[in-house]
C-alpha cells in the first residue's frame, strides 16, 4: 500500500500518510494513518472477506439493556467462542438510548432483540452476504392445529392494548407485564434465521403478571382481542413464529435468511457514490466493504483532540474510498468510537476516561 496519497475535498487539499501497516493475522491488517492538514489520525482493520472470516454482533451484558466497553464485549465473547475460532478485532456498534438499549434492531445468531426503526442498518445472511439499507418488521404466529395466523405486534417491549408481544432471553428474567393479559411459555424446537419460520411447543399457560422468562424459552404475551388465541392453546400444542426484517414488499420466503443485524445512522458510501449528510467533524466509526466484497473494513478516525479534529461523513467516505471501500455505513461515533484488535485499543477515545461503555459491537471472527 502506498505510504501517502493526496486528495481534494471541498476545495481543501489534504495528504494522507500511512504511518504503519501491520499484519494482525493471516489476511488481516491494521493500518494506522494520519494527515497534517486537516489534522486527522485514524485506524483501519482490513480483512480478506472469505469463508474463514465472519462478522458477529454482540450485546453488552448479553441483554437488551446494558453497557460495556467494546473491549469487554470482545473478551466476553472470546470465552464462549468455539475452539478453532478467534476474535481478531472489534468496533463499537449502533447508537443507543437510555439504559443502553440500541436505537435500531439487532440480530444475534438469528435471534431478534427489538424492532427496527427508520434508519439505515447492515445485515448478514447465513452465507455472510451483506445487505444495506432500511428494514421494516413483520411478524406472525401460526397456531398449527387451528390453521390460524395472528400478527405479532412487537418484540421485547411493553405490551399495550390488544397487542401480542414476543419476549425472549434478551429482555431479562420477566416480561414485566400487568395482570390484564394472558401469557404462554414456549420451548423452541428448531432455530432458523430471521425471515424463516421457527417451530415451538407450548410448555406452560398462565394468566399472570410479570411472567418469568425461562432460559432458552420464549413467552407470548397477549392483551384484549388477542387473548382468546392464546387461551385456546393447550400444553404440547405446536406453533410457528416468523420474525421478518424486510426490504421491500416481498414475502418472507423471498427475503434473505438473516442471522446478524446492527444499526447505524447513514449509508454514506454505496457502489462508490458518496452521500454524506453530517457536515460536522467528530470522531467516527464505520463498517465497509470493497466493490467485489473481497475486503471488509473496520474504520475509525479520532476526533475532539489536538492531534485529530474528526471528520464529516463526506470526508470519511473520501478517505475510505482511497483505501478501497465502495460501501460503508456510519456507526455511533463521538466518545463511543473504539477500534480494538488482539485485545489492544487501536483508536484514541475522545472521552477523558478512555473507552466509553456502549450498547453493542461488531466483532471480526476468524477461523
C-alpha positions in Angstrom: 0.0 0.0 0.0 1.3 3.5 -0.9 2.6 5.4 2.1 0.9 8.6 1.1 -2.0 9.8 -1.1 -3.4 13.2 -1.9 -7.0 14.3 -2.2 -9.0 17.4 -2.7 -12.2 17.8 -0.8 -14.5 20.9 -1.0 -11.6 22.9 -2.3 -9.3 21.8 0.5 -6.3 19.6 -0.4 -5.0 17.0 2.0 -2.4 14.4 2.2 -3.0 11.1 4.0 0.2 9.3 5.2 0.2 5.6 6.2 2.1 5.5 9.5 2.1 1.7 9.7 0.7 -1.3 8.0 0.9 -4.3 10.3 -0.2 -7.9 9.8 -2.5 -8.9 12.7 -3.1 -12.4 11.4 -3.2 -14.1 8.0 -5.4 -11.9 5.7 -6.0 -9.2 8.4 -4.0 -6.0 8.6 -4.0 -2.9 10.8 -3.3 0.3 9.0 -2.6 3.5 11.1 -2.9 6.7 9.1 -2.7 10.5 9.6 -3.0 13.9 7.9 -1.3 17.1 8.9 -3.9 19.5 7.4 -6.7 18.9 8.3 -5.3 17.2 11.4 -6.5 13.7 11.2 -5.5 10.4 12.7 -7.2 7.1 12.3 -7.0 3.3 12.2 -8.4 0.6 9.9 -8.6 -3.1 10.3 -8.8 -4.6 6.8 -9.6 -8.3 6.3 -9.9 -10.6 3.4 -13.6 -11.4 3.2 -13.8 -15.2 2.7 -15.4 -18.2 4.4 -12.9 -18.2 7.2 -14.0 -14.7 8.3 -17.2 -13.8 10.0 -18.8 -10.6 11.3 -20.6 -11.1 14.6 -22.7 -8.7 16.6 -22.7 -8.8 20.4 -24.7 -7.0 23.0 -23.5 -5.6 26.3 -24.2 -8.0 29.1 -26.0 -10.2 26.6 -29.2 -8.3 27.4 -31.3 -5.7 25.7 -30.4 -3.1 28.3 -26.8 -2.6 29.5 -23.4 -1.1 28.7 -20.0 -2.5 28.3 -16.8 -1.3 26.5 -16.1 -2.8 23.1 -13.0 -4.5 24.5 -15.0 -6.0 27.4 -17.6 -7.4 24.9 -14.8 -8.9 22.9 -13.3 -10.6 25.9 -16.7 -12.0 27.0 -17.3 -13.5 23.6 -13.8 -14.9 23.5 -14.8 -17.0 26.5 -17.7 -18.7 24.7 -16.4 -18.9 21.1 -15.9 -22.5 19.8 -12.4 -23.9 19.5 -10.7 -23.0 16.3 -12.1 -19.5 16.1 -10.6 -16.3 17.3 -11.9 -12.8 18.0 -9.4 -10.8 15.9 -10.9 -7.3 16.1 -14.0 -5.3 17.2 -15.6 -1.9 16.7 -18.3 -0.1 18.6 -21.8 -0.5 17.1 -25.1 1.3 17.0 -26.3 4.5 18.6 -28.2 3.8 21.8 -30.9 5.1 24.2 -31.2 5.3 28.0 -30.2 2.1 29.7 -28.0 1.0 26.8 -30.9 -0.1 24.5 -29.8 0.2 20.9 -31.7 2.6 18.7 -32.1 0.1 15.9 -32.9 -3.6 15.9 -30.2 -6.2 16.4 -29.9 -9.8 15.5 -27.5 -12.2 17.2 -27.3 -15.7 15.7 -30.7 -15.1 14.1 -32.5 -14.1 17.3 -34.1 -10.6 17.3 -33.6 -8.2 20.2 -36.0 -5.4 19.3 -38.0 -3.9 16.4 -36.3 -1.8 13.7 -36.6 2.0 13.2 -36.4 4.1 10.1 -32.6 4.3 10.0 -30.0 2.5 7.9 -28.6 -0.8 9.0 -26.4 -3.6 7.9 -27.5 -7.3 7.9 -25.7 -10.5 7.2 -27.2 -13.8 5.9 -26.1 -17.4 6.5 -23.6 -17.1 3.7 -22.2 -13.9 5.1 -23.6 -11.8 2.3 -24.3 -8.3 3.5 -27.4 -6.2 3.0 -27.5 -2.4 3.5 -30.5 -0.1 3.8 -33.7 0.4 5.7 -35.7 -2.5 7.1 -39.3 -2.9 8.3 -40.7 -5.5 10.7 -43.4 -8.0 10.1 -44.1 -10.9 12.4 -46.7 -13.7 12.6 -47.7 -16.5 14.9 -49.1 -19.7 13.3 -51.2 -21.9 15.6 -50.9 -25.1 13.6 -53.8 -27.2 14.9 -56.2 -24.2 14.4 -54.8 -23.1 11.0 -54.7 -19.6 12.5 -52.3 -16.8 11.7 -52.0 -13.9 14.1 -49.9 -10.7 13.6 -47.2 -10.1 16.2 -47.1 -6.5 17.3 -43.7 -6.3 18.9 -40.6 -8.0 20.4 -39.2 -7.3 23.9 -41.3 -4.2 24.5 -44.1 -3.0 26.8 -47.3 -4.7 25.9 -50.2 -2.3 25.1 -53.9 -2.7 24.4 -54.9 -5.5 22.0 -51.3 -6.4 21.3 -49.4 -9.7 21.0 -45.7 -9.3 22.1 -42.9 -11.9 22.0 -40.3 -11.9 24.8 -37.0 -13.7 24.7 -34.0 -14.1 26.9 -32.5 -10.7 25.9 -35.4 -8.9 27.7 -34.4 -10.3 31.1 -36.0 -12.6 33.7 -39.5 -11.2 33.4 -42.0 -9.8 30.9 -42.9 -7.0 33.4 -46.5 -7.2 32.1 -49.6 -6.4 34.1 -52.4 -8.7 35.2 -54.7 -7.9 32.3 -53.4 -10.3 29.8 -52.6 -14.0 29.1 -49.1 -15.5 28.6 -47.8 -18.7 27.2 -44.3 -20.1 27.6 -42.9 -21.8 24.5 -40.0 -24.2 24.1 -38.0 -23.7 20.9 -37.7 -26.9 18.8 -35.7 -25.5 15.9 -33.6 -22.5 15.2 -33.9 -20.7 11.9 -32.7 -17.3 10.7 -34.9 -14.2 10.6 -37.5 -14.3 7.7 -37.9 -18.1 8.2 -40.5 -19.8 10.4 -39.3 -21.4 13.7 -41.1 -24.2 15.5 -42.1 -24.1 19.2 -44.1 -26.2 21.6 -46.3 -24.9 24.3 -45.0 -25.9 27.8 -47.0 -23.6 30.1 -50.1 -21.4 30.1 -51.0 -19.0 32.7 -52.8 -15.7 33.5 -50.2 -13.8 35.3 -48.3 -10.6 35.5 -44.6 -10.1 35.2 -44.3 -13.6 33.7 -41.0 -15.4 34.2 -38.9 -16.0 31.1 -37.1 -19.3 31.4 -33.7 -19.7 29.9 -33.9 -20.9 26.3 -37.6 -20.2 26.1 -39.9 -17.6 24.6 -43.0 -16.0 26.2 -46.1 -14.9 24.2 -48.0 -12.2 25.9 -51.4 -11.1 24.7 -53.9 -8.4 25.7 -57.5 -7.7 24.7 -58.7 -9.0 21.4 -55.6 -11.3 21.1 -56.1 -13.1 24.4 -58.5 -15.7 23.1 -56.0 -17.0 20.6 -53.6 -17.9 23.4 -56.3 -19.2 25.7 -57.2 -21.7 23.0 -53.8 -23.3 23.3 -53.0 -26.3 25.4 -49.7 -27.7 26.6 -48.0 -29.7 23.9 -49.5 -27.7 21.1 -47.2 -26.7 18.2 -46.8 -23.1 16.9 -44.6 -21.4 14.4 -43.2 -17.9 14.8 -41.8 -15.9 11.9 -39.9 -12.7 12.6 -39.3 -10.7 9.5 -36.8 -7.9 8.8 -37.9 -6.9 5.3 -36.6 -4.8 2.5 -39.3 -4.1 0.0 -42.7 -5.8 -0.2 -41.5 -9.4 -1.0 -42.8 -12.2 1.2 -40.8 -13.8 3.9 -39.7 -16.7 1.7 -38.2 -14.3 -0.9 -36.2 -12.3 1.7 -32.7 -13.3 2.7 -32.2 -15.6 5.7 -30.6 -13.1 8.1 -28.5 -14.1 11.1 -26.8 -10.8 12.1 -28.1 -7.2 12.1 -26.9 -3.9 13.5 -28.0 -0.3 13.0 -26.2 2.9 12.2 -27.2 6.4 11.2 -26.4 6.6 7.5 -25.1 4.6 4.5 -22.7 7.3 3.3 -20.9 5.2 0.6 -22.8 3.0 -1.8 -21.4 1.5 -5.0 -18.6 4.1 -4.7 -21.0 7.0 -4.6 -20.7 9.4 -1.6 -23.8 10.6 0.2 -22.6 12.3 3.4 -25.3 14.2 5.4 -23.4 15.1 8.6 -21.1 18.0 7.9 -19.7 18.5 11.5 -16.4 16.9 12.3 -16.5 14.3 15.0 -14.7 11.0 15.9 -16.3 8.4 13.6 -16.7 4.7 13.3 -17.7 2.9 10.1 -18.1 -0.6 8.7 -17.4 -1.1 5.0 -16.7 -3.4 2.1 -14.9 -3.1 -1.3 -16.8 -3.3 -4.6 -16.5 -7.1 -5.1 -16.9 -7.9 -1.3 -13.4 -9.4 -1.0 -12.4 -7.0 1.7 -14.1 -5.8 4.9 -13.1 -2.6 6.7 -13.5 -1.6 10.4 -12.6 2.1 10.1 -12.2 4.8 12.8 -11.0 8.4 12.9 -10.1 10.1 16.1 -11.5 13.5 17.0 -12.1 16.2 19.6 -8.3 16.1 20.2 -5.4 18.3 19.3 -3.9 15.5 17.2 -7.2 14.9 15.3 -10.2 17.1 14.7 -12.5 14.3 13.4 -14.3 14.0 10.1 -17.6 14.7 8.4 -19.3 11.8 6.6 -18.2 13.1 3.3 -14.6 13.3 4.4 -14.6 9.8 5.9 -16.2 8.5 2.6 -13.4 10.1 0.5 -10.6 8.5 2.6 -12.3 5.1 2.8 -12.7 5.1 -1.0 -8.9 5.6 -1.3 -8.3 2.6 0.9 -10.6 0.6 -1.4 -14.1 0.7 0.2 -17.1 1.0 -2.1 -19.8 0.5 0.6 -19.9 2.0 4.2 -22.3 2.6 7.0 -21.8 5.1 9.8 -21.8 3.6 13.3 -22.0 5.5 16.6 -19.2 8.0 16.9 -18.0 10.7 19.2 -16.8 9.3 22.5 -18.2 5.9 21.5 -15.6 5.5 18.7 -13.4 2.5 19.6 -11.4 0.0 17.5 -9.7 -3.0 19.2 -7.5 -5.7 17.7 -5.9 -8.6 19.6 -7.1 -7.1 22.8 -5.3 -3.8 22.2 -7.2 -0.5 21.7 -6.0 1.0 18.4 -8.1 4.2 18.3 -7.7 7.1 20.7 -11.0 7.5 22.5 -12.0 11.1 23.0 -13.5 10.8 26.5 -11.1 11.8 29.2 -11.8 8.5 31.0 -10.9 6.4 27.9 -13.1 3.8 26.4 -16.8 4.5 26.7 -19.3 1.8 27.7 -21.6 1.3 24.8 -24.6 -0.8 23.8 -23.3 -3.2 21.3 -20.4 -4.0 19.0 -19.4 -5.7 15.8 -16.6 -8.4 16.0 -14.4 -9.8 13.3 -14.1 -13.5 13.8 -11.5 -15.7 12.1 -11.0 -19.4 11.9 
